[in-house]
Amino acid sequence: MTTAKLLFTPGPLTTSATVKAAMLRDAGSRDRDFLETVREIRERLLALGGAEPNAAGEYECVLMQGSGTFAIESVISSAIPREGRLLVLVNGAYGRRIAQMARVHGIEIETAEAPENRQFSPEAVAERLTASRSITHVAVIHCETTTGILNPIQAIGAAVERAGAAYIVDAMSSFGAIPLDLAAAHIDFLISSANKCIEGVPGFGFVLARRARLLEAKGRARTLSLDLYAQWAGFESDGQFRFTPPTHTLLAFRQALVELEAEGGVAGRAARYSTNHAVLMRGMAELGLEAYLAPEDQSYIITAFRYPEHAQFRFEDFYGRLSELGFIIYPGKLTSAPCFRIGTIGRLSPSDIDALLVGIRRVLQEMGVAPGIRAVHFSGAGGCASAQ
Ligand SMILES: *Cc1c(COP(=O)(O)O)cnc(C)c1O
């Protein structure tokens, strides 16, 4: 067996031994115990979004097999009617992915683009909705994992609600780690997955949907397997997934939810991730490595760092040497600047971040890059040109 490595990535993430151990049994997908696990997971997820998990509640939880993208696609392909029109707010790769998804399904879309290092302005969204009255749905990314930037979803949600449109939020990399109230943020559909900040293993995504909007989705689906309404109706009728559920992943996820609660819920997790991030930022600054975003735009989820400006720096070499030391970092996904990324989420503690920083220092020295690092800046780079 190869030795365990720590994942400083946007997911899948490092998980606890107890979460992994929860998978060491087989569960019958129609067995009473397993159905109770599914029911409990759906309830706990609603509670994490501040929604009442009972019949009087305004929100419903739908679990969907697959990675996070499948759950997003189930919303995009199920919620928007044939005569609908989707506005996608794009300031990174995940926004672009939603636009691409809508095109595949032949959904009428518009995009509003902001630079990768700028949060979306709620005022700009409001203006766009006034100018283009045929928009029925708006989709935005909460934490755009491309850079780690946070979009102001609550203020944008208020603008979307005023315009009478439905509001779709990809909170994949923030849910469970950044406090959020579904109703206060005017959210109709929120999407996240098992293997991000709730610290489960990959295998399913979930949608927290306003019940009225979910009921409207009946008969709108463009696929059979990703039909969000039908999936929900299945859970409501017999508590089951329509097709084979990722049983082991669900067992692990239930344990992950218990551990989230034991940590003090979202607030407790936010505190640990914030400390992780603060330790990382301090250490990277000491090494001369520069973050891509301005501090006020940066979340504590994941951080993009500019490549050091040095002939000897090659990302593949840097990555490989860190991996050999047991640290998995993440390549960049930016169109505007060469960056690599470091996630501060998952079962990681500040001492793990310290260990990573020691590793980075050693690797940069071995590569002949440190000391005296300067970051790469292209002229006009940083995506500062306003495209909004
Ligand atoms: C991780 C992530 C996704 C989903 O990615 P999958 O690889 O399909 O799990 C979607 N949006 C954001 C913002 C993400 O961070």
The ligand as an SDF file (V2000), in Angstrom:
LIG
                    3D

 15 15  0  0  0  0  0  0  0  0999 V2000
  -15.8550   20.9790   -7.4810 C   0  0  0  0  0  0  0  0  0  0  0  0
  -16.7660   21.9490   -8.1110 C   0  0  0  0  0  0  0  0  0  0  0  0
  -17.7730   21.5390   -9.0180 C   0  0  0  0  0  0  0  0  0  0  0  0
  -18.0450   20.1160   -9.3940 C   0  0  0  0  0  0  0  0  0  0  0  0
  -16.9820   19.4030   -9.8200 O   0  0  0  0  0  0  0  0  0  0  0  0
  -17.0620   17.8110   -9.9600 P   0  0  0  0  0  0  0  0  0  0  0  0
  -15.6900   17.5100  -10.4600 O   0  0  0  0  0  0  0  0  0  0  0  0
  -18.1150   17.4830  -10.9170 O   0  0  0  0  0  0  0  0  0  0  0  0
  -17.3500   17.2550   -8.6080 O   0  0  0  0  0  0  0  0  0  0  0  0
  -18.6240   22.5040   -9.5080 C   0  0  0  0  0  0  0  0  0  0  0  0
  -18.5230   23.7850   -9.1530 N   0  0  0  0  0  0  0  0  0  0  0  0
  -17.5790   24.2160   -8.2940 C   0  0  0  0  0  0  0  0  0  0  0  0
  -17.5470   25.6650   -7.9310 C   0  0  0  0  0  0  0  0  0  0  0  0
  -16.6740   23.3230   -7.7520 C   0  0  0  0  0  0  0  0  0  0  0  0
  -15.7460   23.7520   -6.8840 O   0  0  0  0  0  0  0  0  0  0  0  0
  1  2  1  0
  2  3  1  0
  2 14  2  0
  3  4  1  0
  3 10  2  0
  4  5  1  0
  5  6  1  0
  6  7  2  0
  6  8  1  0
  6  9  1  0
 10 11  1  0
 11 12  2  0
 12 13  1  0
 12 14  1  0
 14 15  1  0
M  END
$$$$
